[in-house]
C-alpha cells in the first residue's frame, strides 16, 4: 500500500505526473479494456470508453482519497463510463437500453475482434437478460476473475450481497443455456 501511496504522489506532482500517468495507462490499459469490453461489447466503442475513462481518471486524481485501491477506483470509473455510454447511445438511437444491448449482441459476430463461437453468443444473450447489477457482478467475477472484495470496492456493495447476486446470475444463466 505504501508503494501505491508513493505512486499516487508521482501522479499528482507536476514534474512526475506525465511519466507516472503513462506508466498507469500501460499497467491498466489491458485490464480496463477487458472490463469495459464485457459491458459495452463492441471493440470501437470500448476504445472510446477506455479513452474517456483515462481522461476522467486524470482529471479526478486530485480527488482520489485513497479509501480504496487505485485499481478499484479506476474500475468504478470505467464501470460508470460504460453504463453512461450505453445509456447515451441507446437514447441517441431512440431505443431502450435493453434493446440497444440486444442489438449489440446480435451484431457481435460482425466485430472482427470477437473470436467466440455460437455458445459465446448464447452466453452473451443469457447475461443480457440479467438485471444490471447481476450482469456487472457476473462479468467481473467470471471474465476478470476478480475477488468479491475487489468487486465490493468497485461497486460499493457488501460481499454477501455480491455472492448472492453472483449465485442468482449463475442459476439464471445455467437455466437459459440448458433451456434454449
N, CA, C and O atoms as a DFTB+ gen file, in Angstrom:
720 C
 N C O
     1  1       0.833      -1.186       0.000
     2  2       0.000       0.000       0.000
     3  2       0.877       1.249       0.000
     4  3       0.520       2.257      -0.610
     5  1       2.007       1.190       0.672
     6  2       2.923       2.323       0.713
     7  2       3.447       2.636      -0.687
     8  3       3.628       3.799      -1.048
     9  1       3.688       1.583      -1.470
    10  2       4.155       1.747      -2.843
    11  2       3.101       2.478      -3.676
    12  3       3.429       3.354      -4.477
    13  1       1.843       2.112      -3.482
    14  2       0.767       2.785      -4.207
    15  2       0.654       4.247      -3.788
    16  3       0.411       5.117      -4.625
    17  1       0.828       4.516      -2.512
    18  2       0.781       5.886      -1.994
    19  2       1.866       6.745      -2.652
    20  3       1.624       7.898      -3.009
    21  1       3.044       6.179      -2.804
    22  2       4.143       6.895      -3.464
    23  2       3.847       7.126      -4.941
    24  3       4.160       8.183      -5.488
    25  1       3.245       6.131      -5.579
    26  2       2.893       6.253      -6.980
    27  2       1.843       7.357      -7.174
    28  3       1.912       8.114      -8.143
    29  1       0.890       7.445      -6.271
    30  2      -0.137       8.492      -6.345
    31  2       0.509       9.865      -6.188
    32  3       0.101      10.821      -6.847
    33  1       1.501       9.968      -5.330
    34  2       2.236      11.239      -5.193
    35  2       2.890      11.619      -6.521
    36  3       2.879      12.784      -6.917
    37  1       3.457      10.628      -7.201
    38  2       4.072      10.877      -8.509
    39  2       3.024      11.330      -9.523
    40  3       3.286      12.205     -10.348
    41  1       1.851      10.736      -9.455
    42  2       0.771      11.101     -10.370
    43  2       0.291      12.532     -10.133
    44  3      -0.163      13.198     -11.064
    45  1       0.386      12.995      -8.915
    46  2      -0.102      14.328      -8.567
    47  2       0.957      15.423      -8.690
    48  3       0.617      16.600      -8.811
    49  1       2.215      15.053      -8.661
    50  2       3.290      16.053      -8.725
    51  2       3.503      16.501     -10.179
    52  3       3.675      15.661     -11.062
    53  1       3.493      17.808     -10.432
    54  2       3.621      18.311     -11.811
    55  2       4.871      17.812     -12.552
    56  3       4.818      17.614     -13.766
    57  1       5.968      17.611     -11.864
    58  2       7.209      17.195     -12.528
    59  2       7.195      15.721     -12.932
    60  3       7.835      15.346     -13.915
    61  1       6.490      14.901     -12.201
    62  2       6.481      13.449     -12.477
    63  2       5.142      12.956     -13.035
    64  3       4.999      11.783     -13.381
    65  1       4.188      13.840     -13.115
    66  2       2.825      13.472     -13.486
    67  2       2.711      12.783     -14.849
    68  3       2.074      11.735     -14.956
    69  1       3.310      13.350     -15.876
    70  2       3.170      12.777     -17.219
    71  2       3.770      11.379     -17.315
    72  3       3.153      10.465     -17.862
    73  1       4.960      11.223     -16.786
    74  2       5.612       9.907     -16.835
    75  2       4.838       8.882     -15.996
    76  3       4.671       7.732     -16.405
    77  1       4.374       9.309     -14.833
    78  2       3.626       8.408     -13.956
    79  2       2.289       8.014     -14.607
    80  3       1.848       6.871     -14.489
    81  1       1.659       8.962     -15.286
    82  2       0.383       8.638     -15.921
    83  2       0.584       7.681     -17.092
    84  3      -0.249       6.805     -17.326
    85  1       1.668       7.837     -17.820
    86  2       1.978       6.883     -18.902
    87  2       2.151       5.478     -18.327
    88  3       1.685       4.493     -18.901
    89  1       2.822       5.407     -17.193
    90  2       3.025       4.119     -16.510
    91  2       1.677       3.536     -16.063
    92  3       1.432       2.337     -16.196
    93  1       0.822       4.394     -15.541
    94  2      -0.508       3.977     -15.099
    95  2      -1.313       3.428     -16.278
    96  3      -1.948       2.379     -16.163
    97  1      -1.288       4.126     -17.397
    98  2      -2.025       3.678     -18.585
    99  2      -1.479       2.351     -19.095
   100  3      -2.241       1.465     -19.481
   101  1      -0.172       2.219     -19.096
   102  2       0.446       0.983     -19.557
   103  2       0.031      -0.197     -18.673
   104  3      -0.247      -1.289     -19.168
   105  1      -0.005       0.037     -17.373
   106  2      -0.337      -1.023     -16.421
   107  2      -1.819      -1.413     -16.464
   108  3      -2.151      -2.590     -16.323
   109  1      -2.711      -0.438     -16.657
   110  2      -4.141      -0.707     -16.524
   111  2      -4.914      -0.723     -17.840
   112  3      -6.112      -1.004     -17.837
   113  1      -4.263      -0.429     -18.960
   114  2      -4.976      -0.373     -20.234
   115  2      -5.660      -1.705     -20.562
   116  3      -6.844      -1.733     -20.897
   117  1      -4.921      -2.788     -20.466
   118  2      -5.482      -4.093     -20.845
   119  2      -6.590      -4.549     -19.896
   120  3      -7.656      -4.937     -20.374
   121  1      -6.389      -4.524     -18.557
   122  2      -7.490      -4.975     -17.690
   123  2      -8.721      -4.082     -17.781
   124  3      -9.845      -4.578     -17.703
   125  1      -8.530      -2.771     -17.945
   126  2      -9.686      -1.890     -18.079
   127  2     -10.395      -2.122     -19.413
   128  3     -11.624      -2.106     -19.478
   129  1      -9.619      -2.338     -20.474
   130  2     -10.207      -2.637     -21.773
   131  2     -11.089      -3.892     -21.666
   132  3     -12.230      -3.901     -22.130
   133  1     -10.550      -4.929     -21.060
   134  2     -11.282      -6.183     -20.914
   135  2     -12.568      -5.972     -20.127
   136  3     -13.624      -6.486     -20.495
   137  1     -12.469      -5.218     -19.052
   138  2     -13.642      -4.941     -18.216
   139  2     -14.699      -4.165     -19.011
   140  3     -15.876      -4.526     -19.007
   141  1     -14.279      -3.126     -19.674
   142  2     -15.209      -2.297     -20.448
   143  2     -15.818      -3.117     -21.586
   144  3     -17.012      -3.009     -21.866
   145  1     -15.005      -3.922     -22.227
   146  2     -15.471      -4.717     -23.378
   147  2     -16.586      -5.679     -22.964
   148  3     -17.513      -5.915     -23.740
   149  1     -16.510      -6.231     -21.766
   150  2     -17.560      -7.148     -21.327
   151  2     -18.891      -6.417     -21.119
   152  3     -19.957      -7.031     -21.163
   153  1     -18.819      -5.118     -20.897
   154  2     -20.041      -4.333     -20.682
   155  2     -20.551      -3.753     -22.003
   156  3     -21.740      -3.841     -22.310
   157  1     -19.647      -3.163     -22.774
   158  2     -20.013      -2.436     -23.989
   159  2     -20.124      -3.355     -25.208
   160  3     -20.919      -3.092     -26.110
   161  1     -19.349      -4.407     -25.238
   162  2     -19.330      -5.463     -26.252
   163  2     -18.617      -5.114     -27.560
   164  3     -17.977      -5.992     -28.139
   165  1     -18.696      -3.899     -28.042
   166  2     -18.113      -3.520     -29.323
   167  2     -16.698      -2.970     -29.128
   168  3     -16.468      -2.150     -28.240
   169  1     -15.751      -3.422     -29.959
   170  2     -14.347      -3.024     -29.822
   171  2     -14.157      -1.500     -29.937
   172  3     -13.527      -0.884     -29.077
   173  1     -14.703      -0.905     -30.998
   174  2     -14.506       0.533     -31.205
   175  2     -15.118       1.354     -30.074
   176  3     -14.525       2.327     -29.609
   177  1     -16.307       0.954     -29.639
   178  2     -16.946       1.643     -28.518
   179  2     -16.130       1.471     -27.245
   180  3     -16.017       2.394     -26.438
   181  1     -15.568       0.292     -27.075
   182  2     -14.730       0.030     -25.903
   183  2     -13.526       0.956     -25.886
   184  3     -13.170       1.500     -24.841
   185  1     -12.897       1.136     -27.046
   186  2     -11.760       2.056     -27.127
   187  2     -12.166       3.472     -26.725
   188  3     -11.425       4.156     -26.019
   189  1     -13.346       3.912     -27.177
   190  2     -13.834       5.249     -26.824
   191  2     -14.055       5.375     -25.320
   192  3     -13.648       6.358     -24.700
   193  1     -14.699       4.372     -24.749
   194  2     -14.983       4.394     -23.310
   195  2     -13.677       4.325     -22.512
   196  3     -13.541       4.990     -21.485
   197  1     -12.725       3.525     -22.979
   198  2     -11.424       3.432     -22.307
   199  2     -10.733       4.800     -22.300
   200  3     -10.184       5.225     -21.283
   201  1     -10.769       5.471     -23.435
   202  2     -10.166       6.803     -23.522
   203  2     -10.861       7.767     -22.553
   204  3     -10.197       8.513     -21.833
   205  1     -12.192       7.747     -22.536
   206  2     -12.939       8.600     -21.607
   207  2     -12.606       8.266     -20.158
   208  3     -12.523       9.152     -19.307
   209  1     -12.419       6.987     -19.893
   210  2     -12.070       6.552     -18.533
   211  2     -10.738       7.153     -18.111
   212  3     -10.623       7.698     -17.013
   213  1      -9.733       7.056     -18.972
   214  2      -8.427       7.610     -18.613
   215  2      -8.471       9.139     -18.483
   216  3      -7.765       9.711     -17.652
   217  1      -9.284       9.787     -19.287
   218  2      -9.447      11.244     -19.151
   219  2     -10.043      11.566     -17.788
   220  3      -9.562      12.461     -17.093
   221  1     -11.092      10.836     -17.404
   222  2     -11.725      11.053     -16.097
   223  2     -10.753      10.761     -14.952
   224  3     -10.702      11.498     -13.968
   225  1      -9.988       9.686     -15.090
   226  2      -9.006       9.348     -14.055
   227  2      -8.018      10.496     -13.905
   228  3      -7.735      10.935     -12.790
   229  1      -7.495      10.982     -15.027
   230  2      -6.510      12.072     -14.999
   231  2      -7.117      13.326     -14.371
   232  3      -6.491      13.966     -13.526
   233  1      -8.329      13.675     -14.784
   234  2      -8.981      14.889     -14.282
   235  2      -9.327      14.800     -12.799
   236  3      -9.379      15.820     -12.113
   237  1      -9.560      13.598     -12.307
   238  2     -10.045      13.451     -10.929
   239  2      -9.029      12.862      -9.957
   240  3      -9.369      12.575      -8.810
   241  1      -7.794      12.680     -10.399
   242  2      -6.771      12.124      -9.492
   243  2      -6.640      12.947      -8.219
   244  3      -6.433      12.397      -7.138
   245  1      -6.760      14.244      -8.344
   246  2      -6.620      15.109      -7.157
   247  2      -7.734      14.858      -6.146
   248  3      -7.588      15.198      -4.972
   249  1      -8.853      14.265      -6.588
   250  2      -9.977      13.964      -5.697
   251  2      -9.917      12.549      -5.119
   252  3     -10.730      12.191      -4.267
   253  1      -8.949      11.738      -5.585
   254  2      -8.820      10.378      -5.078
   255  2      -8.391      10.433      -3.622
   256  3      -7.338      10.980      -3.296
   257  1      -9.219       9.860      -2.743
   258  2      -8.984       9.953      -1.299
   259  2      -8.145       8.812      -0.746
   260  3      -7.686       8.874       0.395
   261  1      -7.940       7.766      -1.550
   262  2      -7.151       6.637      -1.079
   263  2      -7.917       5.708      -0.154
   264  3      -7.317       4.878       0.528
   265  1      -9.246       5.842      -0.126
   266  2     -10.057       4.969       0.731
   267  2     -10.178       3.558       0.142
   268  3     -10.534       2.608       0.839
   269  1      -9.879       3.446      -1.133
   270  2      -9.841       2.144      -1.792
   271  2      -8.541       2.091      -2.580
   272  3      -7.791       3.066      -2.630
   273  1      -8.284       0.953      -3.190
   274  2      -7.098       0.864      -4.038
   275  2      -7.336       1.687      -5.298
   276  3      -8.477       1.880      -5.717
   277  1      -6.275       2.160      -5.885
   278  2      -6.351       2.915      -7.131
   279  2      -7.053       2.075      -8.197
   280  3      -7.880       2.582      -8.955
   281  1      -6.716       0.793      -8.246
   282  2      -7.323      -0.157      -9.174
   283  2      -8.846      -0.154      -9.047
   284  3      -9.547      -0.068     -10.055
   285  1      -9.358      -0.245      -7.833
   286  2     -10.805      -0.282      -7.593
   287  2     -11.458       1.015      -8.015
   288  3     -12.531       1.006      -8.618
   289  1     -10.823       2.125      -7.705
   290  2     -11.340       3.441      -8.068
   291  2     -11.427       3.580      -9.589
   292  3     -12.420       4.088     -10.112
   293  1     -10.406       3.137     -10.288
   294  2     -10.385       3.215     -11.748
   295  2     -11.442       2.282     -12.358
   296  3     -12.087       2.641     -13.343
   297  1     -11.618       1.115     -11.791
   298  2     -12.646       0.190     -12.289
   299  2     -14.035       0.774     -12.089
   300  3     -14.918       0.591     -12.927
   301  1     -14.228       1.472     -10.983
   302  2     -15.526       2.109     -10.739
   303  2     -15.789       3.170     -11.803
   304  3     -16.897       3.274     -12.328
   305  1     -14.764       3.954     -12.112
   306  2     -14.907       4.962     -13.162
   307  2     -15.203       4.286     -14.501
   308  3     -16.086       4.729     -15.236
   309  1     -14.477       3.226     -14.818
   310  2     -14.690       2.503     -16.080
   311  2     -16.102       1.922     -16.146
   312  3     -16.744       1.966     -17.196
   313  1     -16.577       1.387     -15.049
   314  2     -17.926       0.825     -14.991
   315  2     -18.966       1.914     -15.238
   316  3     -19.877       1.747     -16.049
   317  1     -18.817       3.029     -14.529
   318  2     -19.766       4.134     -14.692
   319  2     -19.717       4.707     -16.105
   320  3     -20.760       5.019     -16.680
   321  1     -18.536       4.848     -16.663
   322  2     -18.392       5.348     -18.032
   323  2     -19.051       4.394     -19.025
   324  3     -19.683       4.835     -19.985
   325  1     -18.905       3.099     -18.798
   326  2     -19.510       2.101     -19.684
   327  2     -21.034       2.176     -19.654
   328  3     -21.689       2.168     -20.696
   329  1     -21.576       2.249     -18.463
   330  2     -23.034       2.320     -18.311
   331  2     -23.567       3.619     -18.909
   332  3     -24.588       3.619     -19.596
   333  1     -22.875       4.722     -18.649
   334  2     -23.276       6.010     -19.217
   335  2     -23.232       5.963     -20.737
   336  3     -24.138       6.462     -21.404
   337  1     -22.186       5.366     -21.281
   338  2     -22.056       5.247     -22.736
   339  2     -23.240       4.490     -23.326
   340  3     -23.852       4.938     -24.295
   341  1     -23.557       3.340     -22.735
   342  2     -24.663       2.519     -23.239
   343  2     -25.981       3.291     -23.167
   344  3     -26.754       3.303     -24.125
   345  1     -26.231       3.935     -22.022
   346  2     -27.474       4.690     -21.861
   347  2     -27.568       5.839     -22.868
   348  3     -28.626       6.060     -23.458
   349  1     -26.477       6.564     -23.065
   350  2     -26.470       7.690     -24.009
   351  2     -26.638       7.220     -25.447
   352  3     -27.382       7.826     -26.218
   353  1     -25.953       6.149     -25.809
   354  2     -26.046       5.628     -27.172
   355  2     -27.467       5.134     -27.447
   356  3     -28.003       5.364     -28.531
   357  1     -28.072       4.465     -26.483
   358  2     -29.444       3.980     -26.653
   359  2     -30.398       5.162     -26.831
   360  3     -31.258       5.159     -27.711
   361  1     -30.228       6.156     -25.987
   362  2     -31.084       7.347     -26.047
   363  2     -30.934       8.052     -27.395
   364  3     -31.928       8.448     -28.004
   365  1     -29.693       8.208     -27.861
   366  2     -29.421       8.857     -29.135
   367  2     -30.053       8.088     -30.297
   368  3     -30.478       8.692     -31.282
   369  1     -30.116       6.760     -30.183
   370  2     -30.715       5.922     -31.223
   371  2     -32.222       5.747     -31.041
   372  3     -32.867       5.036     -31.811
   373  1     -32.776       6.397     -30.020
   374  2     -34.212       6.284     -29.767
   375  2     -34.631       4.908     -29.311
   376  3     -35.738       4.459     -29.607
   377  1     -33.739       4.226     -28.579
   378  2     -34.010       2.864     -28.119
   379  2     -33.938       2.805     -26.606
   380  3     -33.373       3.685     -25.956
   381  1     -34.518       1.754     -26.061
   382  2     -34.306       1.490     -24.645
   383  2     -32.897       0.921     -24.500
   384  3     -32.316       0.438     -25.472
   385  1     -32.365       0.978     -23.320
   386  2     -31.045       0.414     -23.072
   387  2     -31.034      -1.081     -23.367
   388  3     -30.079      -1.599     -23.944
   389  1     -32.090      -1.763     -22.972
   390  2     -32.175      -3.215     -23.202
   391  2     -32.171      -3.536     -24.697
   392  3     -31.490      -4.466     -25.129
   393  1     -32.926      -2.771     -25.488
   394  2     -32.962      -3.009     -26.930
   395  2     -31.600      -2.711     -27.561
   396  3     -31.139      -3.445     -28.435
   397  1     -30.967      -1.638     -27.113
   398  2     -29.641      -1.306     -27.641
   399  2     -28.652      -2.440     -27.361
   400  3     -27.908      -2.852     -28.251
   401  1     -28.646      -2.940     -26.128
   402  2     -27.732      -4.024     -25.772
   403  2     -28.045      -5.297     -26.552
   404  3     -27.134      -6.026     -26.945
   405  1     -29.315      -5.563     -26.774
   406  2     -29.704      -6.742     -27.553
   407  2     -29.161      -6.622     -28.977
   408  3     -28.672      -7.602     -29.538
   409  1     -29.245      -5.448     -29.553
   410  2     -28.718      -5.241     -30.916
   411  2     -27.198      -5.373     -30.927
   412  3     -26.631      -5.865     -31.903
   413  1     -26.534      -4.943     -29.863
   414  2     -25.085      -5.097     -29.766
   415  2     -24.703      -6.582     -29.774
   416  3     -23.734      -6.980     -30.420
   417  1     -25.469      -7.383     -29.055
   418  2     -25.209      -8.825     -29.018
   419  2     -25.430      -9.432     -30.398
   420  3     -24.644     -10.267     -30.847
   421  1     -26.512      -9.008     -31.079
   422  2     -26.800      -9.522     -32.419
   423  2     -25.691      -9.155     -33.406
   424  3     -25.417      -9.910     -34.339
   425  1     -25.060      -8.013     -33.206
   426  2     -24.006      -7.546     -34.116
   427  2     -22.614      -8.031     -33.721
   428  3     -21.636      -7.719     -34.401
   429  1     -22.517      -8.779     -32.647
   430  2     -21.208      -9.169     -32.123
   431  2     -20.421     -10.039     -33.114
   432  3     -19.192      -9.976     -33.156
   433  1     -21.123     -10.840     -33.901
   434  2     -20.445     -11.691     -34.887
   435  2     -19.702     -10.859     -35.927
   436  3     -18.667     -11.288     -36.438
   437  1     -20.223      -9.668     -36.245
   438  2     -19.613      -8.807     -37.259
   439  2     -18.351      -8.112     -36.741
   440  3     -17.568      -7.578     -37.526
   441  1     -18.157      -8.121     -35.428
   442  2     -16.977      -7.486     -34.829
   443  2     -15.753      -8.355     -35.107
   444  3     -15.677      -9.491     -34.639
   445  1     -14.808      -7.831     -35.859
   446  2     -13.618      -8.605     -36.230
   447  2     -12.772      -8.983     -35.023
   448  3     -11.945      -9.891     -35.107
   449  1     -12.972      -8.296     -33.901
   450  2     -12.192      -8.596     -32.698
   451  2     -12.863      -9.642     -31.815
   452  3     -12.291     -10.061     -30.808
   453  1     -14.077     -10.071     -32.183
   454  2     -14.777     -11.100     -31.420
   455  2     -14.350     -12.460     -31.941
   456  3     -14.497     -12.746     -33.130
   457  1     -13.822     -13.299     -31.064
   458  2     -13.331     -14.602     -31.508
   459  2     -14.127     -15.757     -30.889
   460  3     -13.642     -16.887     -30.826
   461  1     -15.346     -15.466     -30.436
   462  2     -16.164     -16.500     -29.820
   463  2     -16.964     -17.285     -30.840
   464  3     -16.943     -16.987     -32.034
   465  1     -17.662     -18.283     -30.357
   466  2     -18.487     -19.121     -31.209
   467  2     -19.955     -18.944     -30.824
   468  3     -20.303     -18.017     -30.092
   469  1     -20.800     -19.823     -31.312
   470  2     -22.241     -19.735     -31.059
   471  2     -22.552     -19.818     -29.562
   472  3     -23.477     -19.162     -29.083
   473  1     -21.795     -20.608     -28.838
   474  2     -22.030     -20.732     -27.392
   475  2     -21.700     -19.412     -26.681
   476  3     -22.399     -19.017     -25.748
   477  1     -20.646     -18.741     -27.119
   478  2     -20.301     -17.445     -26.527
   479  2     -21.405     -16.417     -26.783
   480  3     -21.729     -15.618     -25.905
   481  1     -21.971     -16.441     -27.966
   482  2     -23.062     -15.519     -28.286
   483  2     -24.287     -15.847     -27.433
   484  3     -24.964     -14.949     -26.933
   485  1     -24.559     -17.127     -27.277
   486  2     -25.679     -17.556     -26.427
   487  2     -25.444     -17.116     -24.980
   488  3     -26.374     -16.687     -24.298
   489  1     -24.205     -17.223     -24.520
   490  2     -23.860     -16.773     -23.171
   491  2     -24.102     -15.270     -23.046
   492  3     -24.641     -14.812     -22.039
   493  1     -23.710     -14.505     -24.057
   494  2     -23.941     -13.057     -24.022
   495  2     -25.440     -12.750     -23.944
   496  3     -25.853     -11.832     -23.235
   497  1     -26.241     -13.513     -24.668
   498  2     -27.689     -13.323     -24.614
   499  2     -28.219     -13.620     -23.220
   500  3     -29.072     -12.898     -22.705
   501  1     -27.712     -14.680     -22.616
   502  2     -28.142     -15.044     -21.258
   503  2     -27.755     -13.954     -20.259
   504  3     -28.552     -13.591     -19.394
   505  1     -26.549     -13.441     -20.376
   506  2     -26.081     -12.381     -19.475
   507  2     -26.936     -11.137     -19.643
   508  3     -27.280     -10.468     -18.668
   509  1     -27.274     -10.837     -20.887
   510  2     -28.078      -9.648     -21.183
   511  2     -29.438      -9.673     -20.490
   512  3     -29.989      -8.620     -20.169
   513  1     -29.977     -10.858     -20.259
   514  2     -31.286     -10.983     -19.622
   515  2     -31.243     -10.733     -18.113
   516  3     -32.286     -10.567     -17.481
   517  1     -30.055     -10.705     -17.546
   518  2     -29.907     -10.476     -16.108
   519  2     -30.154      -9.006     -15.766
   520  3     -29.970      -8.133     -16.614
   521  1     -30.570      -8.729     -14.525
   522  2     -30.612      -7.335     -14.076
   523  2     -29.191      -6.741     -14.130
   524  3     -28.203      -7.469     -14.030
   525  1     -29.106      -5.420     -14.290
   526  2     -27.808      -4.759     -14.493
   527  2     -26.763      -5.131     -13.439
   528  3     -25.615      -5.419     -13.778
   529  1     -27.153      -5.127     -12.178
   530  2     -26.183      -5.421     -11.118
   531  2     -25.667      -6.859     -11.231
   532  3     -24.471      -7.102     -11.074
   533  1     -26.563      -7.807     -11.501
   534  2     -26.133      -9.190     -11.662
   535  2     -25.221      -9.323     -12.876
   536  3     -24.263     -10.096     -12.852
   537  1     -25.512      -8.574     -13.935
   538  2     -24.640      -8.589     -15.108
   539  2     -23.226      -8.149     -14.717
   540  3     -22.245      -8.819     -15.039
   541  1     -23.138      -7.026     -14.025
   542  2     -21.829      -6.493     -13.648
   543  2     -21.066      -7.459     -12.751
   544  3     -19.883      -7.723     -12.967
   545  1     -21.754      -7.981     -11.745
   546  2     -21.100      -8.907     -10.810
   547  2     -20.629     -10.152     -11.551
   548  3     -19.498     -10.602     -11.365
   549  1     -21.500     -10.708     -12.393
   550  2     -21.128     -11.910     -13.134
   551  2     -19.921     -11.643     -14.018
   552  3     -18.971     -12.427     -14.021
   553  1     -19.944     -10.558     -14.761
   554  2     -18.856     -10.249     -15.689
   555  2     -17.532     -10.031     -14.960
   556  3     -16.484     -10.485     -15.420
   557  1     -17.580      -9.341     -13.830
   558  2     -16.339      -9.094     -13.075
   559  2     -15.785     -10.385     -12.484
   560  3     -14.573     -10.596     -12.456
   561  1     -16.677     -11.240     -12.014
   562  2     -16.246     -12.497     -11.393
   563  2     -15.840     -13.521     -12.458
   564  3     -14.797     -14.162     -12.332
   565  1     -16.643     -13.673     -13.483
   566  2     -16.422     -14.709     -14.491
   567  2     -15.309     -14.330     -15.467
   568  3     -14.397     -15.122     -15.708
   569  1     -15.381     -13.131     -16.025
   570  2     -14.421     -12.747     -17.057
   571  2     -13.107     -12.202     -16.485
   572  3     -12.024     -12.588     -16.926
   573  1     -13.210     -11.306     -15.504
   574  2     -11.978     -10.727     -14.956
   575  2     -11.417     -11.508     -13.775
   576  3     -10.300     -11.253     -13.326
   577  1     -12.201     -12.459     -13.275
   578  2     -11.802     -13.287     -12.136
   579  2     -11.411     -12.441     -10.921
   580  3     -10.456     -12.748     -10.207
   581  1     -12.179     -11.366     -10.709
   582  2     -11.933     -10.516      -9.551
   583  2     -12.470     -11.192      -8.298
   584  3     -13.426     -11.966      -8.351
   585  1     -11.849     -10.891      -7.192
   586  2     -12.305     -11.404      -5.902
   587  2     -13.521     -10.588      -5.463
   588  3     -13.685      -9.436      -5.867
   589  1     -14.367     -11.191      -4.637
   590  2     -15.562     -10.492      -4.157
   591  2     -15.188      -9.187      -3.447
   592  3     -15.910      -8.196      -3.559
   593  1     -14.082      -9.180      -2.729
   594  2     -13.658      -7.980      -2.021
   595  2     -13.332      -6.859      -3.008
   596  3     -13.631      -5.693      -2.748
   597  1     -12.722      -7.210      -4.130
   598  2     -12.403      -6.203      -5.152
   599  2     -13.680      -5.677      -5.800
   600  3     -13.826      -4.473      -6.013
   601  1     -14.601      -6.583      -6.110
   602  2     -15.873      -6.175      -6.707
   603  2     -16.640      -5.292      -5.734
   604  3     -17.269      -4.314      -6.137
   605  1     -16.585      -5.639      -4.459
   606  2     -17.243      -4.856      -3.424
   607  2     -16.717      -3.424      -3.406
   608  3     -17.492      -2.473      -3.299
   609  1     -15.406      -3.276      -3.510
   610  2     -14.807      -1.943      -3.520
   611  2     -15.194      -1.166      -4.783
   612  3     -15.371       0.051      -4.735
   613  1     -15.322      -1.857      -5.886
   614  2     -15.671      -1.213      -7.156
   615  2     -17.137      -0.782      -7.172
   616  3     -17.459       0.339      -7.566
   617  1     -18.017      -1.677      -6.743
   618  2     -19.454      -1.406      -6.831
   619  2     -20.052      -0.814      -5.554
   620  3     -21.195      -0.357      -5.555
   621  1     -19.283      -0.822      -4.475
   622  2     -19.790      -0.279      -3.219
   623  2     -20.917      -1.115      -2.634
   624  3     -21.871      -0.575      -2.075
   625  1     -20.806      -2.432      -2.764
   626  2     -21.815      -3.373      -2.287
   627  2     -21.158      -4.374      -1.348
   628  3     -19.965      -4.653      -1.466
   629  1     -21.926      -4.908      -0.427
   630  2     -21.360      -5.868       0.518
   631  2     -20.964      -7.157      -0.195
   632  3     -21.534      -7.518      -1.224
   633  1     -19.982      -7.836       0.372
   634  2     -19.523      -9.108      -0.183
   635  2     -20.654     -10.124      -0.185
   636  3     -20.819     -10.861      -1.157
   637  1     -21.435     -10.176       0.890
   638  2     -22.557     -11.103       0.963
   639  2     -23.576     -10.847      -0.134
   640  3     -24.087     -11.784      -0.747
   641  1     -23.867      -9.589      -0.378
   642  2     -24.800      -9.225      -1.447
   643  2     -24.267      -9.618      -2.809
   644  3     -25.022     -10.060      -3.675
   645  1     -22.963      -9.457      -3.000
   646  2     -22.341      -9.826      -4.272
   647  2     -22.390     -11.330      -4.494
   648  3     -22.659     -11.795      -5.602
   649  1     -22.129     -12.086      -3.436
   650  2     -22.175     -13.545      -3.553
   651  2     -23.580     -13.999      -3.937
   652  3     -23.747     -14.893      -4.767
   653  1     -24.582     -13.379      -3.329
   654  2     -25.971     -13.717      -3.658
   655  2     -26.277     -13.342      -5.109
   656  3     -26.898     -14.117      -5.836
   657  1     -25.841     -12.161      -5.523
   658  2     -26.073     -11.726      -6.912
   659  2     -25.413     -12.680      -7.901
   660  3     -26.010     -13.048      -8.913
   661  1     -24.189     -13.075      -7.604
   662  2     -23.474     -13.983      -8.493
   663  2     -24.165     -15.349      -8.554
   664  3     -24.329     -15.928      -9.628
   665  1     -24.563     -15.848      -7.392
   666  2     -25.257     -17.143      -7.323
   667  2     -26.521     -17.114      -8.179
   668  3     -26.763     -18.031      -8.964
   669  1     -27.331     -16.059      -8.029
   670  2     -28.570     -15.950      -8.800
   671  2     -28.279     -15.794     -10.291
   672  3     -28.987     -16.357     -11.127
   673  1     -27.244     -15.035     -10.620
   674  2     -26.864     -14.852     -12.027
   675  2     -26.479     -16.185     -12.653
   676  3     -26.923     -16.512     -13.753
   677  1     -25.662     -16.944     -11.958
   678  2     -25.215     -18.245     -12.480
   679  2     -26.413     -19.164     -12.688
   680  3     -26.505     -19.839     -13.713
   681  1     -27.322     -19.195     -11.735
   682  2     -28.509     -20.061     -11.861
   683  2     -29.343     -19.664     -13.086
   684  3     -29.787     -20.526     -13.845
   685  1     -29.553     -18.360     -13.275
   686  2     -30.345     -17.884     -14.417
   687  2     -29.638     -18.196     -15.737
   688  3     -30.283     -18.577     -16.714
   689  1     -28.332     -18.037     -15.764
   690  2     -27.570     -18.318     -16.988
   691  2     -27.613     -19.812     -17.298
   692  3     -27.820     -20.202     -18.447
   693  1     -27.418     -20.651     -16.277
   694  2     -27.485     -22.102     -16.478
   695  2     -28.854     -22.510     -17.021
   696  3     -28.957     -23.340     -17.924
   697  1     -29.886     -21.917     -16.460
   698  2     -31.245     -22.226     -16.897
   699  2     -31.436     -21.813     -18.367
   700  3     -32.002     -22.575     -19.151
   701  1     -30.980     -20.643     -18.734
   702  2     -31.100     -20.172     -20.113
   703  2     -30.314     -21.063     -21.064
   704  3     -30.806     -21.431     -22.130
   705  1     -29.098     -21.405     -20.676
   706  2     -28.223     -22.187     -21.563
   707  2     -28.761     -23.600     -21.782
   708  3     -28.612     -24.145     -22.875
   709  1     -29.372     -24.195     -20.783
   710  2     -29.871     -25.553     -20.942
   711  2     -31.263     -25.598     -21.556
   712  3     -31.625     -26.576     -22.209
   713  1     -32.047     -24.537     -21.348
   714  2     -33.422     -24.496     -21.843
   715  2     -33.470     -24.136     -23.335
   716  3     -34.252     -24.717     -24.087
   717  1     -32.662     -23.207     -23.748
   718  2     -32.750     -22.696     -25.135
   719  2     -31.792     -23.393     -26.066
   720  3     -31.747     -23.078     -27.255
